[in-house]
Amino acid sequence: MYLVRPVEPADAGALEALLADSMPGVHTLPRTREKIAALIERSCASFAAHVDIPSEETYLFVLEHIESHELVGTAAIHASAGSNGTYFAFRNDVIQQVSRDLNISHSVHALTLCSELTAYSQLSGFTIRHRDSAGQEAALLSRARLLYAVLAPHRFGDRFFVPLAGVTDDEGQSPFWDALGRKFFKMDFLDAERTIGGARNRTLIVELMPHYPVYVPLLPGPAQAAMGQIHPDGELAFDLLTEEGFEADEYVDIFDGGPILQAHKNALRSFSGAMVRRVVAPARGPAAPAQLDTMVTYAVASSERNFRAIVVPCAPAESVDALCLPAWAQQALGVAPGDNVICVRI
């Protein structure tokens, strides 16, 4: 059994070990103890803050095995992308070129630096150990961030996006970066990622990246092929997010050309399918086989101020106002009979 909760200062060592094994590349997570501690401090302050409108808050969650207390995953959500500046991405454009003298009109595929995603809420940093064999705990980790947004809508915007890692080779180099970003930054992909700490809102980006449309047909074939493609390590996150309701749109990452998924909150299952239910204790005695056959698996989350989320099989709750939770689930969530929780089908 697994639990998702806000990160705590005591998690620094376990988080350092977890992130040391994560892949290098796009949206680089901190790896040194000092930077991890700074991120944890920022997250703790965000959870504790009284928020009226989304601002510079970052909320970091961890996935913990309930019995062993081992930390096996982490994921983050930022209240407002580009809160320390402007969030930059490439927009896929089609430019119409017309020559009246030659009576020619045609369309050209181009990339344009834009800041249209600024102030959207951003999901990032999804990392889980043993992702190839991960089960429902992966879905719980990905979705828990959105369940927190359901509980605290004032902390987030109405639109969300997720940049996914793009294609890189065995040495962590990006064909998209080599064809474009390297020309302006004069450094390799991983060095550039480390320099800006995975951010997409640093002043140096707008200082160095081209402000004019980049014609895609002029890029080398490998760079064109990499646009909008996902790194194999990001396929689990992609599958979970598309199942949630996110869709690839017209934007790609400015560094590695990876896809950027986005959605209005009303299109996301965690918002449209979440139900508030009152906790009740199960009746004493063994459950009848018929009852077990009708069990439904839910992601269940407690309150904004003491956020916890778990996956638990329960009797269907769509047509009743109560959710029957076993004792271990109540303990994990920090709730008691009579308290309210939110739940959504996994």
C-alpha positions as a Markdown table, in Angstrom:
| # | Residue | x | y | z |
|---|---|---|---|---|
| 1 | Met | 0.0 | 0.0 | 0.0 |
| 2 | Tyr | 1.2 | 3.5 | -0.8 |
| 3 | Leu | 0.5 | 7.0 | 0.4 |
| 4 | Val | 1.0 | 10.4 | -1.2 |
| 5 | Arg | 1.7 | 13.3 | 1.1 |
| 6 | Pro | 3.5 | 16.7 | 1.1 |
| 7 | Val | 7.2 | 16.5 | 1.3 |
| 8 | Glu | 8.8 | 17.1 | 4.7 |
| 9 | Pro | 12.3 | 18.3 | 5.7 |
| 10 | Ala | 13.1 | 14.8 | 7.0 |
| 11 | Asp | 12.7 | 13.5 | 3.5 |
| 12 | Ala | 15.8 | 15.3 | 2.1 |
| 13 | Gly | 18.1 | 12.3 | 2.3 |
| 14 | Ala | 15.6 | 9.8 | 0.8 |
| 15 | Leu | 14.7 | 12.3 | -1.9 |
| 16 | Glu | 18.4 | 12.8 | -2.8 |
| 17 | Ala | 18.8 | 9.1 | -3.3 |
| 18 | Leu | 15.6 | 8.8 | -5.4 |
| 19 | Leu | 16.6 | 11.8 | -7.7 |
| 20 | Ala | 20.1 | 10.5 | -8.1 |
| 21 | Asp | 18.6 | 7.6 | -10.1 |
| 22 | Ser | 16.3 | 9.7 | -12.2 |
| 23 | Met | 17.1 | 10.4 | -15.8 |
| 24 | Pro | 19.1 | 13.6 | -16.7 |
| 25 | Gly | 17.6 | 16.0 | -19.2 |
| 26 | Val | 14.7 | 18.2 | -19.6 |
| 27 | His | 13.3 | 20.0 | -16.6 |
| 28 | Thr | 16.1 | 18.9 | -14.5 |
| 29 | Leu | 15.3 | 18.2 | -10.8 |
| 30 | Pro | 17.7 | 19.3 | -8.1 |
| 31 | Arg | 20.2 | 16.6 | -7.2 |
| 32 | Thr | 22.4 | 18.1 | -4.5 |
| 33 | Arg | 21.4 | 18.1 | -0.9 |
| 34 | Glu | 21.5 | 21.9 | -0.7 |
| 35 | Lys | 19.2 | 22.4 | -3.7 |
| 36 | Ile | 16.8 | 19.6 | -2.6 |
| 37 | Ala | 16.6 | 21.2 | 0.9 |
| 38 | Ala | 15.8 | 24.6 | -0.7 |
| 39 | Leu | 13.0 | 23.0 | -2.8 |
| 40 | Ile | 11.6 | 21.3 | 0.3 |
| 41 | Glu | 11.7 | 24.5 | 2.2 |
| 42 | Arg | 9.9 | 26.3 | -0.6 |
| 43 | Ser | 7.3 | 23.5 | -0.8 |
| 44 | Cys | 6.6 | 23.5 | 3.0 |
| 45 | Ala | 6.2 | 27.3 | 2.9 |
| 46 | Ser | 3.7 | 27.0 | 0.0 |
| 47 | Phe | 1.6 | 24.4 | 1.8 |
| 48 | Ala | 1.6 | 26.6 | 4.9 |
| 49 | Ala | 0.8 | 29.8 | 3.2 |
| 50 | His | -2.6 | 31.5 | 3.2 |
| 51 | Val | -3.2 | 31.9 | -0.6 |
| 52 | Asp | -5.9 | 34.0 | -2.2 |
| 53 | Ile | -4.7 | 33.8 | -5.8 |
| 54 | Pro | -2.0 | 31.6 | -7.5 |
| 55 | Ser | 1.5 | 33.0 | -7.2 |
| 56 | Glu | 5.0 | 31.6 | -6.7 |
| 57 | Glu | 4.0 | 28.5 | -4.8 |
| 58 | Thr | 5.5 | 25.1 | -5.6 |
| 59 | Tyr | 3.9 | 22.0 | -4.0 |
| 60 | Leu | 6.1 | 18.9 | -3.9 |
| 61 | Phe | 4.6 | 15.5 | -3.1 |
| 62 | Val | 6.2 | 12.2 | -2.2 |
| 63 | Leu | 5.0 | 8.6 | -2.7 |
| 64 | Glu | 5.7 | 6.5 | 0.4 |
| 65 | His | 5.2 | 2.8 | 1.1 |
| 66 | Ile | 2.9 | 2.7 | 4.1 |
| 67 | Glu | 4.5 | -0.3 | 5.8 |
| 68 | Ser | 8.2 | 0.4 | 5.2 |
| 69 | His | 8.0 | 4.2 | 4.9 |
| 70 | Glu | 10.4 | 3.9 | 1.9 |
| 71 | Leu | 10.2 | 6.9 | -0.4 |
| 72 | Val | 9.6 | 5.6 | -4.0 |
| 73 | Gly | 8.4 | 8.6 | -6.0 |
| 74 | Thr | 7.9 | 12.3 | -6.2 |
| 75 | Ala | 5.9 | 14.8 | -8.2 |
| 76 | Ala | 5.3 | 18.6 | -8.2 |
| 77 | Ile | 2.8 | 21.2 | -9.2 |
| 78 | His | 3.5 | 24.9 | -9.6 |
| 79 | Ala | 0.7 | 27.3 | -8.9 |
| 80 | Ser | 1.7 | 29.6 | -11.7 |
| 81 | Ala | 4.2 | 28.8 | -14.4 |
| 82 | Gly | 6.7 | 31.6 | -14.9 |
| 83 | Ser | 6.0 | 33.1 | -11.5 |
| 84 | Asn | 9.5 | 34.4 | -11.4 |
| 85 | Gly | 9.3 | 35.7 | -14.9 |
| 86 | Thr | 7.8 | 34.6 | -18.2 |
| 87 | Tyr | 7.4 | 30.9 | -19.2 |
| 88 | Phe | 8.7 | 30.4 | -22.7 |
| 89 | Ala | 7.8 | 27.6 | -25.2 |
| 90 | Phe | 7.9 | 27.2 | -28.9 |
| 91 | Arg | 4.5 | 27.4 | -30.6 |
| 92 | Asn | 4.0 | 25.3 | -33.7 |
| 93 | Asp | 2.8 | 27.7 | -36.3 |
| 94 | Val | 1.9 | 27.5 | -40.0 |
| 95 | Ile | 2.9 | 30.7 | -41.8 |
| 96 | Gln | 1.3 | 31.6 | -45.1 |
| 97 | Gln | 3.7 | 32.9 | -47.7 |
| 98 | Val | 2.3 | 34.7 | -50.7 |
| 99 | Ser | 3.9 | 36.1 | -53.8 |
| 100 | Arg | 1.4 | 38.0 | -56.0 |
| 101 | Asp | 4.0 | 38.6 | -58.7 |
| 102 | Leu | 4.6 | 34.8 | -59.0 |
| 103 | Asn | 1.0 | 33.9 | -58.2 |
| 104 | Ile | 2.4 | 31.5 | -55.5 |
| 105 | Ser | 0.9 | 30.8 | -52.1 |
| 106 | His | 2.0 | 28.1 | -49.7 |
| 107 | Ser | 2.3 | 27.2 | -46.0 |
| 108 | Val | 5.5 | 26.9 | -44.1 |
| 109 | His | 5.8 | 25.1 | -40.8 |
| 110 | Ala | 7.6 | 27.3 | -38.3 |
| 111 | Leu | 8.4 | 27.5 | -34.5 |
| 112 | Thr | 7.7 | 30.8 | -32.7 |
| 113 | Leu | 9.0 | 31.7 | -29.3 |
| 114 | Cys | 6.0 | 32.6 | -27.1 |
| 115 | Ser | 4.9 | 33.2 | -23.6 |
| 116 | Glu | 1.3 | 32.1 | -23.8 |
| 117 | Leu | 1.6 | 29.5 | -21.1 |
| 118 | Thr | 2.7 | 32.0 | -18.5 |
| 119 | Ala | 0.4 | 31.8 | -15.4 |
| 120 | Tyr | -1.0 | 28.4 | -16.3 |
| 121 | Ser | -0.6 | 25.9 | -13.4 |
| 122 | Gln | 2.2 | 23.5 | -14.3 |
| 123 | Leu | 2.7 | 19.8 | -13.4 |
| 124 | Ser | 6.4 | 18.7 | -13.3 |
| 125 | Gly | 9.0 | 16.4 | -11.8 |
| 126 | Phe | 7.1 | 13.1 | -12.0 |
| 127 | Thr | 9.7 | 10.5 | -10.8 |
| 128 | Ile | 9.0 | 7.0 | -9.6 |
| 129 | Arg | 11.2 | 4.1 | -8.8 |
| 130 | His | 10.8 | 0.9 | -10.8 |
| 131 | Arg | 8.4 | 2.7 | -13.3 |
| 132 | Asp | 8.5 | -0.3 | -15.6 |
| 133 | Ser | 6.7 | -2.4 | -13.0 |
| 134 | Ala | 4.7 | 0.4 | -11.3 |
| 135 | Gly | 1.0 | -0.2 | -10.8 |
| 136 | Gln | -1.7 | 1.9 | -9.3 |
| 137 | Glu | 0.8 | 3.8 | -7.2 |
| 138 | Ala | 2.0 | 5.6 | -10.3 |
| 139 | Ala | -1.5 | 6.7 | -11.1 |
| 140 | Leu | -2.0 | 7.8 | -7.5 |
| 141 | Leu | 1.2 | 9.9 | -7.6 |
| 142 | Ser | 0.3 | 11.6 | -10.8 |
| 143 | Arg | -3.3 | 12.3 | -9.9 |
| 144 | Ala | -2.7 | 13.3 | -6.2 |
| 145 | Arg | -1.4 | 16.7 | -7.4 |
| 146 | Leu | -4.7 | 17.4 | -9.1 |
| 147 | Leu | -6.7 | 16.1 | -6.2 |
| 148 | Tyr | -5.0 | 18.7 | -4.1 |
| 149 | Ala | -6.0 | 21.3 | -6.6 |
| 150 | Val | -9.6 | 20.1 | -6.3 |
| 151 | Leu | -9.4 | 20.6 | -2.6 |
| 152 | Ala | -7.7 | 24.0 | -2.9 |
| 153 | Pro | -8.9 | 25.5 | -6.2 |
| 154 | His | -8.0 | 29.0 | -5.0 |
| 155 | Arg | -4.3 | 28.0 | -5.1 |
| 156 | Phe | -4.3 | 27.2 | -8.8 |
| 157 | Gly | -5.4 | 28.4 | -12.2 |
| 158 | Asp | -8.2 | 27.1 | -14.4 |
| 159 | Arg | -5.7 | 25.7 | -17.0 |
| 160 | Phe | -2.9 | 23.2 | -16.5 |
| 161 | Phe | 0.0 | 22.1 | -18.6 |
| 162 | Val | 2.7 | 19.5 | -18.4 |
| 163 | Pro | 6.0 | 19.6 | -20.4 |
| 164 | Leu | 7.3 | 16.1 | -21.1 |
| 165 | Ala | 10.9 | 15.0 | -21.7 |
| 166 | Gly | 11.8 | 14.9 | -25.3 |
| 167 | Val | 14.0 | 12.5 | -27.3 |
| 168 | Thr | 17.7 | 12.2 | -26.2 |
| 169 | Asp | 20.4 | 9.8 | -27.1 |
| 170 | Asp | 22.3 | 7.4 | -24.9 |
| 171 | Glu | 24.6 | 10.2 | -23.7 |
| 172 | Gly | 21.7 | 12.5 | -22.9 |
| 173 | Gln | 22.1 | 14.7 | -25.9 |
| 174 | Ser | 19.1 | 16.1 | -27.8 |
| 175 | Pro | 19.0 | 16.3 | -31.6 |
| 176 | Phe | 16.5 | 19.2 | -31.4 |
| 177 | Trp | 18.8 | 21.1 | -29.1 |
| 178 | Asp | 21.9 | 20.4 | -31.2 |
| 179 | Ala | 20.1 | 21.9 | -34.3 |
| 180 | Leu | 18.7 | 25.0 | -32.6 |
| 181 | Gly | 19.5 | 25.8 | -28.9 |
| 182 | Arg | 23.2 | 25.0 | -29.2 |
| 183 | Lys | 23.6 | 27.6 | -31.9 |
| 184 | Phe | 22.6 | 30.3 | -29.4 |
| 185 | Phe | 23.7 | 29.0 | -26.0 |
| 186 | Lys | 27.1 | 27.7 | -27.2 |
| 187 | Met | 26.9 | 24.7 | -24.8 |
| 188 | Asp | 25.6 | 21.2 | -24.9 |
| 189 | Phe | 22.1 | 20.2 | -23.8 |
| 190 | Leu | 22.8 | 18.9 | -20.3 |
| 191 | Asp | 25.1 | 21.8 | -19.5 |
| 192 | Ala | 22.3 | 24.2 | -20.6 |
| 193 | Glu | 19.8 | 22.3 | -18.4 |
| 194 | Arg | 22.1 | 22.5 | -15.4 |
| 195 | Thr | 22.8 | 26.2 | -16.0 |
| 196 | Ile | 19.1 | 27.2 | -15.9 |
| 197 | Gly | 18.1 | 24.5 | -13.4 |
| 198 | Gly | 15.4 | 23.1 | -15.6 |
| 199 | Ala | 13.5 | 26.5 | -15.7 |
| 200 | Arg | 11.9 | 28.0 | -18.7 |
| 201 | Asn | 11.5 | 31.5 | -17.4 |
| 202 | Arg | 15.1 | 32.8 | -17.0 |
| 203 | Thr | 16.0 | 36.1 | -18.6 |
| 204 | Leu | 18.8 | 34.5 | -20.5 |
| 205 | Ile | 16.3 | 32.4 | -22.5 |
| 206 | Val | 14.7 | 35.4 | -24.1 |
| 207 | Glu | 18.2 | 37.0 | -24.5 |
| 208 | Leu | 19.6 | 34.1 | -26.4 |
| 209 | Met | 16.7 | 32.3 | -28.1 |
| 210 | Pro | 15.7 | 33.5 | -31.6 |
| 211 | His | 12.8 | 36.0 | -31.6 |
| 212 | Tyr | 12.0 | 35.4 | -35.2 |
| 213 | Pro | 10.1 | 32.3 | -36.6 |
| 214 | Val | 12.4 | 29.3 | -37.1 |
| 215 | Tyr | 11.5 | 27.5 | -40.3 |
| 216 | Val | 11.2 | 23.8 | -39.5 |
| 217 | Pro | 12.0 | 22.6 | -43.0 |
| 218 | Leu | 15.5 | 24.1 | -42.5 |
| 219 | Leu | 16.2 | 22.0 | -39.5 |
| 220 | Pro | 18.1 | 18.7 | -39.9 |
| 221 | Gly | 16.0 | 15.6 | -40.3 |
| 222 | Pro | 16.8 | 14.2 | -36.8 |
| 223 | Ala | 15.7 | 17.5 | -35.2 |
| 224 | Gln | 12.4 | 17.5 | -37.2 |
| 225 | Ala | 11.8 | 13.9 | -36.2 |
| 226 | Ala | 12.3 | 14.6 | -32.5 |
| 227 | Met | 9.7 | 17.4 | -32.4 |
| 228 | Gly | 6.8 | 16.4 | -30.2 |
| 229 | Gln | 8.3 | 13.0 | -29.4 |
| 230 | Ile | 8.6 | 11.7 | -25.9 |
| 231 | His | 11.6 | 10.2 | -24.3 |
| 232 | Pro | 10.9 | 6.5 | -23.6 |
| 233 | Asp | 11.3 | 7.2 | -19.8 |
| 234 | Gly | 8.3 | 9.6 | -20.1 |
| 235 | Glu | 5.8 | 7.2 | -21.6 |
| 236 | Leu | 4.3 | 6.2 | -18.3 |
| 237 | Ala | 3.7 | 9.8 | -17.4 |
| 238 | Phe | 2.3 | 10.4 | -20.9 |
| 239 | Asp | -0.2 | 7.5 | -20.6 |
| 240 | Leu | -1.3 | 8.6 | -17.1 |
| 241 | Leu | -1.8 | 12.2 | -18.2 |
| 242 | Thr | -3.7 | 11.4 | -21.4 |
| 243 | Glu | -5.9 | 9.1 | -19.4 |
| 244 | Glu | -6.5 | 12.0 | -17.0 |
| 245 | Gly | -7.6 | 14.2 | -19.9 |
| 246 | Phe | -4.5 | 16.1 | -21.0 |
| 247 | Glu | -3.9 | 16.5 | -24.7 |
| 248 | Ala | -0.9 | 17.5 | -26.8 |
| 249 | Asp | -1.5 | 20.8 | -28.4 |
| 250 | Glu | 0.5 | 23.3 | -30.4 |
| 251 | Tyr | 3.4 | 23.8 | -28.1 |
| 252 | Val | 6.8 | 22.1 | -27.8 |
| 253 | Asp | 9.6 | 22.5 | -25.3 |
| 254 | Ile | 12.2 | 25.1 | -26.3 |
| 255 | Phe | 15.1 | 22.9 | -25.3 |
| 256 | Asp | 14.5 | 19.4 | -26.5 |
| 257 | Gly | 11.3 | 19.7 | -28.6 |
| 258 | Gly | 9.3 | 17.5 | -26.2 |
| 259 | Pro | 5.5 | 17.8 | -26.3 |
| 260 | Ile | 3.6 | 20.0 | -23.9 |
| 261 | Leu | 0.2 | 18.6 | -22.8 |
| 262 | Gln | -2.5 | 20.9 | -21.6 |
| 263 | Ala | -6.1 | 21.0 | -20.4 |
| 264 | His | -8.8 | 23.1 | -18.8 |
| 265 | Lys | -9.5 | 21.7 | -15.4 |
| 266 | Asn | -13.1 | 20.9 | -16.4 |
| 267 | Ala | -11.7 | 18.4 | -18.9 |
| 268 | Leu | -9.7 | 16.5 | -16.3 |
| 269 | Arg | -11.1 | 13.4 | -14.6 |
| 270 | Ser | -9.9 | 14.5 | -11.2 |
| 271 | Phe | -12.1 | 17.6 | -11.3 |
| 272 | Ser | -15.1 | 16.2 | -13.3 |
| 273 | Gly | -15.2 | 12.9 | -11.4 |
| 274 | Ala | -14.2 | 13.9 | -7.9 |
| 275 | Met | -16.9 | 13.3 | -5.3 |
| 276 | Val | -17.1 | 14.5 | -1.7 |
| 277 | Arg | -18.1 | 11.7 | 0.6 |
| 278 | Arg | -18.5 | 11.1 | 4.3 |
| 279 | Val | -16.3 | 8.4 | 5.9 |
| 280 | Val | -18.0 | 5.5 | 7.5 |
| 281 | Ala | -16.5 | 2.4 | 9.1 |
| 282 | Pro | -17.1 | -1.0 | 7.6 |
| 283 | Ala | -19.6 | -3.3 | 9.2 |
| 284 | Arg | -18.1 | -5.9 | 11.5 |
| 285 | Gly | -17.6 | -9.4 | 10.2 |
| 286 | Pro | -16.3 | -10.8 | 6.9 |
| 287 | Ala | -17.6 | -9.3 | 3.7 |
| 288 | Ala | -19.9 | -11.4 | 1.6 |
| 289 | Pro | -18.5 | -12.6 | -1.8 |
| 290 | Ala | -21.1 | -10.5 | -3.6 |
| 291 | Gln | -19.8 | -7.4 | -1.8 |
| 292 | Leu | -16.2 | -8.1 | -2.8 |
| 293 | Asp | -17.2 | -8.6 | -6.4 |
| 294 | Thr | -18.7 | -5.1 | -6.6 |
| 295 | Met | -15.7 | -3.3 | -5.1 |
| 296 | Val | -14.4 | -0.3 | -7.0 |
| 297 | Thr | -10.9 | 1.2 | -6.8 |
| 298 | Tyr | -10.7 | 4.8 | -5.8 |
| 299 | Ala | -8.1 | 7.4 | -5.3 |
| 300 | Val | -9.1 | 9.0 | -2.0 |
| 301 | Ala | -7.7 | 12.2 | -0.5 |
| 302 | Ser | -8.2 | 14.0 | 2.8 |
| 303 | Ser | -8.2 | 17.7 | 3.5 |
| 304 | Glu | -6.3 | 20.7 | 2.1 |
| 305 | Arg | -4.5 | 21.3 | 5.4 |
| 306 | Asn | -3.6 | 17.7 | 6.2 |
| 307 | Phe | -3.4 | 16.3 | 2.7 |
| 308 | Arg | -3.0 | 12.6 | 2.2 |
| 309 | Ala | -4.0 | 10.4 | -0.7 |
| 310 | Ile | -4.2 | 6.6 | -1.1 |
| 311 | Val | -5.7 | 4.0 | -3.4 |
| 312 | Val | -8.3 | 1.8 | -1.8 |
| 313 | Pro | -11.0 | -0.6 | -3.0 |
| 314 | Cys | -14.5 | 0.4 | -1.7 |
| 315 | Ala | -18.1 | -0.3 | -2.3 |
| 316 | Pro | -19.4 | 2.0 | -5.2 |
| 317 | Ala | -20.0 | 5.5 | -3.8 |
| 318 | Glu | -21.7 | 7.2 | -6.8 |
| 319 | Ser | -25.2 | 6.8 | -5.6 |
| 320 | Val | -24.6 | 7.2 | -1.8 |
| 321 | Asp | -23.2 | 10.0 | 0.3 |
| 322 | Ala | -20.8 | 7.9 | 2.3 |
| 323 | Leu | -17.5 | 6.0 | 1.6 |
| 324 | Cys | -16.8 | 2.9 | 3.6 |
| 325 | Leu | -13.1 | 2.9 | 4.5 |
| 326 | Pro | -11.2 | 0.2 | 6.4 |
| 327 | Ala | -9.3 | 1.1 | 9.5 |
| 328 | Trp | -5.9 | 1.1 | 7.8 |
| 329 | Ala | -7.2 | 3.6 | 5.2 |
| 330 | Gln | -8.7 | 5.9 | 7.8 |
| 331 | Gln | -5.4 | 5.9 | 9.7 |
| 332 | Ala | -3.3 | 6.5 | 6.6 |
| 333 | Leu | -5.6 | 9.5 | 5.6 |
| 334 | Gly | -5.8 | 10.8 | 9.2 |
| 335 | Val | -9.6 | 10.8 | 9.1 |
| 336 | Ala | -12.4 | 9.3 | 11.3 |
| 337 | Pro | -16.0 | 8.3 | 10.6 |
| 338 | Gly | -18.0 | 11.4 | 9.9 |
| 339 | Asp | -15.1 | 13.3 | 8.2 |
| 340 | Asn | -15.3 | 14.2 | 4.6 |
| 341 | Val | -12.9 | 13.0 | 1.9 |
| 342 | Ile | -12.9 | 13.3 | -1.9 |
| 343 | Cys | -12.6 | 10.3 | -4.1 |
| 344 | Val | -12.3 | 9.5 | -7.9 |
| 345 | Arg | -12.2 | 6.2 | -9.6 |
| 346 | Ile | -8.8 | 5.0 | -10.7 |
